[in-house]
């Protein structure tokens, strides 16, 4: 299980968990375009920066992320 904090790069989250729709939507990237384009856009972004851009308090943003990741992990274990 990956530890996600304010300094975690979005690209690292995507590499670890793949194209998590819930997470991508948290970052304002909807199901459009290519996965590689998203990776390019997310490469330099940190969780803290993304929270600022979306004007979401960092702790709230991290909570949303953790929930999305936990959901993804439970899905992958069950199927």
Buried (B, 14 or more C-beta within 10 A) or exposed (E): EEEBEBEBBBBBBBEBBEEBEEBBEBBEBEEEEEEEEBBEBBEEBBBBBBBEEEEBEBEEBBEBBEEBBEEBEEEEEEE
